[in-house]
Amino acid sequence: MYNNNSEKDLVGAALTAGLGAGIVTSFAVGQGQHPMIALGITAFAAVCGVICRQFDLV
């Protein structure tokens, strides 16, 4: 009846993790970090968020 692992939940997890990491890395770019490294950190955080949601680690 209730599907915990729906596609919307995975997208929400990716967006939440990406936005959270994006805020922090945008500050780091402002302090002089290379933008591609910041994008890599943001993408890595989004992937980790999806993996944690997929395996019910959160």
N, C-alpha and C positions, 0 to 999 in steps of 0.2 A: 504494500500500500504506500509506504513512504520510502523514497529512494534517496539515501544519504549520499550516494556517489554520483549525483547528476552532473551533467556537463556545466551547468550554471555554477555549481559550487567550485569546480576546478578553475573556471574563469575568474570567479570572485577571489579565490585564493591567490591566483597569479596577479590580479590587479592590486590587491591589498599589499602583497609583498613588494611588488614593483613600485607602487607609490611610496611606501614607507622607505625603501632603499633609495628611491629617486630623490626624496627630500634631503636625505643625509648626503648623498653623493653630489647633489647640486651645490650644497655648501662647500664640499671638498673641491669642486671645480672652481668655485669662487676664490678658494685659497690657493689655487695653482695646480691642482691635479689635472692630468691629461683627460679630456672628455671621453675618449674611447675606453679608458680604464674604468671610468665612472659608469659608462653604459654596460660594461662587462660585469661589474659588481651588481648593478641593478638587475640584469638578466639572470645572473646566478641566484640572486635572492628570490626572484620570481619562480625559477625552476625548483628551488628548495621548498618554497611554499606549496607548490603543486604536488611535489613528492610527499611532503608531510601530510597534506590533505588526502591524497590518494590512499596512503597506508594508515590513515586514522591516527597519526602521531600527535595531533593537536586536539 
